[in-house]
């Protein structure tokens, strides 16, 4: 029936399924629908267990775990701590993680194909100024460094290519 709302259609359809009366003919359909509507209206109150019951179940589960640990010969209340490190160790590890990220960033700049050469040169110059120690790790000697002056390396065949251009080849 197109005049029924979704709620009414659901209540009409599922009342017998939810309540499952023993004798369908002896039950009061109006009362059954009111019960289902109550379930829908007060869903959280009707179907959520009381807080006291939740707490009681959590305690029983906890005690069951403790008993199981005792029977297994384990510490029933294990306490774990993180290993304490010295400030120097912390600083060394912190820098190692940061440096690894910066090295990845530098490598990403070097291999990025979407970036123009001019952009790469600009970013690498900034990187070299901001993180010289990381730059030295990646490029230990000046001969290993990529060219940053913006000038393209002169080709051995530069004059040949110019002749080709003039001739229209």
C-alpha positions, 0 to 999 in steps of 0.5 A: 500500500503506497499510503503506508509509511516505512515504519508502518510497513515494517511494523505490519511485516515484522510483528509476527516474526519478532513476537512469534505468537504460539497461536496467531489467531488468539493474539491481539494484533493491535497490542502486538503492534504497540509492543513493536512500536515501543521497541522501536521508540525505546530501542536503546533503553529496551535492548541495552543492558544495564550498566550494573550488568555490564560491570558485573560481566566485565569483572567476571571476564577479568577474574576468569582471565586472572584464574587462567593465568594462575593455572598456567603458572603465569603472573596473574597481574602482568605489568609491562614497562617500556624500556627506558632509554637515555636522553642521548639514545633518544636524540640519536634515534629521533635524528635517525628517523628525521634524517631518513625522512629528509633523505627520502624527501631529497630523493623524491625531489631528484626523481620527480618527473612532474617537476621542471628542472628549474623547480628541482634546482630551486628546491635542491638549493633550498634543501642544501642550505637548510640541511647541509649535513643531510646533503653531505650524507647523500652527496659526500663530495662535490663531484657527486652533487647534481648540477645546481647552477641552472646551466645545462651541461654542454653537449659534446655534440652541441655544434652538431645539433646547431648545424642540424637546426640551421639546415632544417633537419 
